[in-house]
Amino acid sequence: MADFYKLKVADIYKETKDTVVVSFDIPDDLKTKFQFKQGQHLTLRKEINGEDIRRNYSLCSSPLDNEWKVAVKTIRGGVFSNYAFNTLKKGDELQVMAPHGEFFVDCEPESSKNYIAFAAGSGITPMLSIIKTHLLSEPNSTFKLFYLNRTVKSIIFKEEIEQLKNEFFGRFQVFYFLTKEQRDIPFLNGRFDKEKLAILTNRFIDVPDTNHAFICGPQDMIFLIRDELQAAGMPKENIHFELFFSGSSEEENRQIAEVLDEKVDGTQVTIIDGGKEFHFVMDDDFDNILDGALAAGADLPFACKGGVCSTCKCQVVEGSVKMKVNYALEEKEVAQNFVLSCQAVPTTDKVVVDFDV
């Protein structure tokens, strides 16, 4: 069952000309349930013009702050983001799911570690939480942030980043890259590419001495940086990334078509959720378990429906499915039969999935 809680907006303010920061008032009886790890996100829900809208937003506050803040950047045609930017105000209520997500590594206060982070635009939101938490919790660790934006004025949380730089002088470095303004240093102009990453991994990043890398932004940027870091010698398991959206490349479309060719029509599906079972037969109008279940009347957790956020994660306990795309689950989770129900195409006559695990 998708458990949402009504929360009041404690404050809302403009961070940049197209971004607002929303903080929530968490009642004392919900504070335990809403405890979170750095890098996790909230699923926000609102009925807008008669439509049930759900969106995920990363918490930009640190768990150590005792604050619950998200940043919402407006996008063209974005139903929720435009509502938040133009209509939402202090004192309004939103339905909010408890924090979730796996975009973090545990802090080790006695350790001395070196971290790097790459972010573009609003991809800074989970990074701010991650960076601040590790610097506060691990007094001997360091962080380097490589942050891409269009212009100086579009840099989200620039003031807070600069404050962190001053507070953790010598332990936190930030490099701003701009695409629509010229910097005095040519290297800091333009997007990340292979040439720029080669310079970074040769001069600015000591790859053998870097423990973990975090990447958040557009799909193409993430996969380029991931591949270049691996080529430079960083172990795959130490590179963590989170997509805010996924693209639709030719390769992805081909992969989806291959999966859909294996779809079994009329699959009998059993959903285990909240200790109860829900049964339905897959309708030809839907190709994935989540949409089929929602159409049949099930109340399940979901947000992006793009294979990115993992809100709809469940475990296959009988039968088999194939995922169209997967940008959220780790290899070890897939090996344990976890799937994203929004991408799970049934490939057997009977499938049983468990949302309680």
C-alpha positions as CSV (number, residue, x, y, z in Angstrom):
1,M,0.0,0.0,0.0
2,A,1.2,3.5,-0.8
3,D,1.4,5.2,2.5
4,F,1.2,9.0,2.2
5,Y,1.0,11.4,5.1
6,K,-0.5,14.9,5.1
7,L,2.3,17.4,5.8
8,K,2.1,21.2,6.1
9,V,4.5,23.4,4.1
10,A,6.6,25.1,6.8
11,D,8.3,27.5,4.4
12,I,8.7,28.1,0.7
13,Y,11.1,30.5,-1.0
14,K,12.7,31.2,-4.4
15,E,16.3,30.0,-4.6
16,T,16.8,31.0,-8.2
17,K,14.5,32.5,-10.9
18,D,13.2,29.0,-11.7
19,T,13.6,27.0,-8.5
20,V,11.8,27.1,-5.1
21,V,12.8,25.4,-1.9
22,V,10.0,23.8,0.1
23,S,10.4,22.8,3.7
24,F,7.9,20.6,5.6
25,D,6.7,20.6,9.2
26,I,7.0,17.1,10.5
27,P,4.8,16.3,13.5
28,D,6.5,14.7,16.5
29,D,4.6,11.5,16.0
30,L,6.0,11.1,12.4
31,K,9.6,12.2,13.0
32,T,10.8,8.6,13.5
33,K,9.1,7.4,10.3
34,F,10.5,10.4,8.4
35,Q,14.1,9.9,9.6
36,F,16.3,9.7,6.5
37,K,19.7,9.0,5.0
38,Q,21.6,11.6,3.1
39,G,20.8,11.3,-0.6
40,Q,17.3,10.0,-0.1
41,H,14.1,11.6,-1.6
42,L,10.5,12.3,-0.8
43,T,7.5,11.4,-3.0
44,L,5.1,14.3,-3.1
45,R,1.5,13.8,-4.2
46,K,-1.2,16.3,-5.1
47,E,-4.4,16.3,-7.1
48,I,-4.0,19.0,-9.8
49,N,-6.8,19.6,-12.2
50,G,-8.4,16.3,-11.3
51,E,-5.2,14.3,-11.9
52,D,-3.3,12.4,-9.3
53,I,0.3,13.8,-9.7
54,R,3.3,12.2,-7.9
55,R,6.9,13.4,-8.2
56,N,10.1,12.5,-6.4
57,Y,12.4,15.3,-5.0
58,S,15.7,14.7,-3.3
59,L,16.1,16.0,0.2
60,C,18.7,18.8,0.1
61,S,18.9,19.1,3.9
62,S,21.2,16.9,5.9
63,P,19.7,14.4,8.4
64,L,21.8,16.2,11.0
65,D,19.9,19.4,10.4
66,N,16.6,18.1,11.7
67,E,15.0,19.7,8.6
68,W,13.1,18.3,5.6
69,K,13.7,20.4,2.6
70,V,13.4,19.8,-1.2
71,A,14.2,22.0,-4.2
72,V,11.7,22.0,-7.1
73,K,12.9,23.4,-10.4
74,T,10.3,24.4,-12.9
75,I,10.3,22.6,-16.3
76,R,8.3,23.4,-19.3
77,G,5.0,21.5,-19.1
78,G,5.8,20.2,-15.7
79,V,2.5,19.9,-13.9
80,F,3.8,19.6,-10.4
81,S,6.8,21.8,-10.7
82,N,4.7,24.7,-12.1
83,Y,2.2,24.2,-9.3
84,A,4.9,24.3,-6.7
85,F,6.5,27.4,-8.2
86,N,3.3,29.4,-8.9
87,T,0.6,28.2,-6.5
88,L,2.0,26.4,-3.4
89,K,2.4,28.5,-0.3
90,K,3.3,28.3,3.4
91,G,0.7,26.5,5.4
92,D,-0.6,24.4,2.4
93,E,-0.8,20.6,2.8
94,L,0.8,18.0,0.5
95,Q,0.6,14.3,0.7
96,V,4.2,13.0,1.3
97,M,5.6,9.5,1.4
98,A,8.3,8.7,4.0
99,P,11.9,9.1,2.7
100,H,13.3,6.4,0.6
101,G,16.1,5.7,-1.9
102,E,19.5,4.1,-2.1
103,F,21.7,6.9,-3.3
104,F,24.1,6.9,-0.3
105,V,26.9,5.2,1.5
106,D,27.0,4.9,5.2
107,C,29.1,7.4,7.1
108,E,32.1,6.0,9.1
109,P,33.1,8.7,11.7
110,E,36.5,7.1,12.4
111,S,37.4,6.7,8.7
112,S,39.5,9.1,6.5
113,K,37.9,9.0,3.0
114,N,38.0,11.0,-0.1
115,Y,34.8,11.6,-2.1
116,I,34.0,13.2,-5.4
117,A,30.7,14.4,-6.8
118,F,29.5,15.5,-10.2
119,A,26.2,17.4,-10.5
120,A,24.3,19.3,-13.2
121,G,21.6,21.9,-12.4
122,S,19.1,20.5,-9.9
123,G,21.2,17.4,-9.5
124,I,22.9,19.3,-6.7
125,T,19.9,18.6,-4.4
126,P,21.0,15.1,-3.1
127,M,24.6,16.1,-3.3
128,L,24.2,19.0,-0.9
129,S,22.8,16.5,1.7
130,I,25.5,13.9,1.0
131,I,28.4,16.4,1.1
132,K,27.3,18.1,4.3
133,T,26.6,14.9,6.1
134,H,29.9,13.2,5.3
135,L,31.9,16.3,6.1
136,L,30.2,16.7,9.5
137,S,30.2,13.0,10.4
138,E,33.7,12.1,9.1
139,P,36.0,14.9,10.3
140,N,39.0,13.4,8.5
141,S,37.3,13.0,5.1
142,T,37.4,15.3,2.0
143,F,35.0,16.1,-0.8
144,K,35.4,17.6,-4.3
145,L,32.4,18.8,-6.2
146,F,32.3,19.4,-10.0
147,Y,29.1,21.4,-10.6
148,L,27.7,22.2,-14.1
149,N,25.2,25.0,-14.7
150,R,24.2,27.4,-17.5
151,T,25.1,30.7,-15.8
152,V,26.3,31.9,-12.4
153,K,22.8,33.1,-11.5
154,S,21.3,29.7,-12.2
155,I,23.6,27.9,-9.7
156,I,21.2,26.4,-7.1
157,F,22.4,26.7,-3.5
158,K,25.5,28.7,-4.5
159,E,25.5,30.6,-1.2
160,E,25.2,27.5,0.9
161,I,27.9,25.8,-1.1
162,E,30.2,28.7,-0.5
163,Q,29.4,28.6,3.2
164,L,30.4,24.9,3.3
165,K,33.6,25.7,1.5
166,N,34.5,28.2,4.2
167,E,33.4,26.0,7.1
168,F,35.3,23.0,5.8
169,F,38.3,24.9,4.4
170,G,40.9,22.5,3.0
171,R,38.4,19.5,3.1
172,F,35.9,20.7,0.6
173,Q,36.6,22.0,-2.9
174,V,34.1,23.1,-5.6
175,F,34.7,23.6,-9.3
176,Y,31.9,25.5,-11.2
177,F,31.5,24.7,-14.9
178,L,29.2,27.0,-17.0
179,T,27.7,26.5,-20.5
180,K,26.2,29.9,-21.3
181,E,28.8,32.2,-19.7
182,Q,32.5,32.4,-20.4
183,R,34.8,31.9,-17.4
184,D,38.4,33.3,-17.3
185,I,39.7,29.7,-17.2
186,P,38.7,28.0,-20.5
187,F,38.7,24.6,-18.9
188,L,35.7,25.6,-16.8
189,N,33.6,26.5,-19.9
190,G,31.2,24.0,-21.4
191,R,29.8,20.6,-20.6
192,F,31.7,17.5,-19.4
193,D,33.2,15.6,-22.2
194,K,35.9,12.9,-22.6
195,E,38.7,15.5,-23.0
196,K,37.6,17.4,-19.9
197,L,37.2,14.3,-17.8
198,A,40.7,13.1,-18.9
199,I,42.1,16.3,-17.5
200,L,40.1,15.9,-14.3
201,T,41.2,12.3,-13.7
202,N,44.8,13.2,-14.4
203,R,45.2,16.5,-12.5
204,F,42.3,17.1,-10.1
205,I,41.2,13.6,-9.0
206,D,43.5,11.1,-7.5
207,V,41.5,8.1,-8.6
208,P,43.4,5.4,-6.6
209,D,42.9,7.5,-3.5
210,T,39.2,8.2,-4.1
211,N,36.8,6.0,-2.2
212,H,33.4,6.9,-3.7
213,A,32.0,9.0,-6.5
214,F,28.5,10.3,-6.7
215,I,26.9,11.5,-10.0
216,C,23.5,13.2,-10.5
217,G,22.1,14.8,-13.6
218,P,21.0,13.9,-17.2
219,Q,21.4,10.4,-18.4
220,D,24.1,11.0,-21.0
221,M,26.3,13.0,-18.6
222,I,26.0,10.3,-15.9
223,F,26.9,7.4,-18.2
224,L,29.8,9.3,-19.7
225,I,31.3,10.2,-16.3
226,R,30.7,6.7,-15.0
227,D,32.5,5.1,-17.9
228,E,35.4,7.5,-17.8
229,L,35.9,7.0,-14.1
230,Q,35.9,3.2,-14.6
231,A,38.4,3.6,-17.5
232,A,40.6,5.6,-15.1
233,G,40.6,2.7,-12.6
234,M,37.7,3.4,-10.2
235,P,35.8,0.2,-9.3
236,K,32.3,0.1,-10.7
237,E,30.8,-0.6,-7.2
238,N,32.3,2.7,-5.9
239,I,30.5,4.8,-8.5
240,H,27.0,5.8,-7.4
241,F,24.5,7.7,-9.6
242,E,20.9,8.9,-9.6
243,L,19.0,9.9,-12.7
244,F,16.4,12.7,-12.5
245,F,14.9,11.5,-15.8
246,S,15.8,9.0,-18.5
247,G,16.2,9.5,-22.2
248,S,14.9,7.3,-25.1
249,S,18.0,6.4,-27.1
250,E,17.8,4.0,-30.0
251,E,19.5,1.4,-27.9
252,E,16.9,1.8,-25.2
253,N,14.0,1.6,-27.7
254,R,15.5,-1.5,-29.2
255,Q,15.9,-3.1,-25.7
256,I,12.2,-2.3,-24.9
257,A,11.0,-3.8,-28.1
258,E,12.9,-7.0,-27.4
259,V,11.4,-7.3,-23.9
260,L,7.9,-6.6,-25.2
261,D,8.3,-9.4,-27.8
262,E,8.6,-11.8,-24.8
263,K,5.4,-10.6,-23.1
264,V,2.9,-13.3,-22.2
265,D,-0.8,-12.2,-22.7
266,G,-3.3,-12.8,-20.0
267,T,-0.8,-13.4,-17.1
268,Q,-2.5,-14.0,-13.8
269,V,-0.8,-11.7,-11.3
270,T,-0.8,-11.8,-7.5
271,I,0.3,-8.7,-5.6
272,I,1.4,-9.1,-2.0
273,D,1.2,-5.7,-0.3
274,G,0.6,-4.8,3.3
275,G,0.2,-8.5,4.2
276,K,-2.7,-8.9,1.8
277,E,-3.0,-10.4,-1.6
278,F,-4.5,-8.7,-4.7
279,H,-5.3,-10.8,-7.8
280,F,-5.8,-9.6,-11.3
281,V,-5.3,-10.7,-15.0
282,M,-3.1,-8.5,-17.1
283,D,-5.1,-6.5,-19.6
284,D,-3.7,-6.2,-23.2
285,D,-3.9,-2.4,-22.8
286,F,-0.9,-2.5,-20.3
287,D,2.5,-4.0,-20.7
288,N,3.9,-3.7,-17.1
289,I,2.7,-5.0,-13.8
290,L,2.3,-1.6,-12.1
291,D,0.0,-0.1,-14.7
292,G,-2.0,-3.3,-14.9
293,A,-2.4,-3.4,-11.1
294,L,-3.4,0.3,-10.9
295,A,-6.0,-0.2,-13.6
296,A,-7.4,-3.2,-11.7
297,G,-7.8,-1.1,-8.5
298,A,-4.6,-1.8,-6.6
299,D,-3.1,1.0,-4.4
300,L,0.7,0.7,-4.9
301,P,3.6,3.0,-4.4
302,F,5.0,4.7,-7.5
303,A,6.3,8.0,-8.7
304,C,8.3,8.5,-11.9
305,K,7.2,5.4,-13.9
306,G,10.4,5.7,-15.9
307,G,12.6,3.1,-14.2
308,V,14.5,5.8,-12.4
309,C,13.3,6.3,-8.8
310,S,12.8,2.7,-7.4
311,T,9.6,3.8,-5.5
312,C,7.7,0.9,-7.1
313,K,10.3,-1.7,-6.3
314,C,9.1,-5.2,-5.5
315,Q,10.4,-8.8,-5.5
316,V,9.3,-11.6,-7.9
317,V,8.6,-14.7,-5.8
318,E,7.0,-16.8,-8.5
319,G,7.1,-16.7,-12.2
320,S,9.3,-14.4,-14.2
321,V,9.3,-10.9,-15.7
322,K,11.7,-8.8,-17.7
323,M,12.3,-5.1,-17.2
324,K,12.2,-2.7,-20.1
325,V,14.7,-0.4,-18.5
326,N,16.4,-0.3,-15.1
327,Y,18.2,2.8,-13.9
328,A,17.5,2.3,-10.2
329,L,18.4,-1.2,-9.0
330,E,21.8,-2.4,-8.3
331,E,23.0,-5.7,-9.8
332,K,22.8,-7.4,-6.4
333,E,19.2,-6.4,-6.1
334,V,18.4,-7.8,-9.6
335,A,20.1,-11.0,-8.6
336,Q,17.7,-11.3,-5.7
337,N,14.7,-11.0,-8.1
338,F,13.9,-7.4,-7.2
339,V,12.3,-5.5,-10.1
340,L,10.8,-2.1,-10.8
341,S,7.1,-2.9,-11.3
342,C,6.7,0.0,-13.7
343,Q,9.1,-1.7,-16.0
344,A,8.2,-5.4,-15.2
345,V,6.8,-7.2,-18.3
346,P,5.3,-10.6,-17.4
347,T,7.0,-13.5,-19.3
348,T,5.1,-16.4,-17.7
349,D,1.4,-17.3,-17.3
350,K,1.5,-16.7,-13.6
351,V,3.5,-14.0,-11.6
352,V,3.6,-13.3,-7.9
353,V,5.3,-10.1,-6.7
354,D,5.9,-9.0,-3.1
355,F,5.9,-5.3,-2.2
356,D,6.5,-6.0,1.5
357,V,10.1,-7.0,1.3
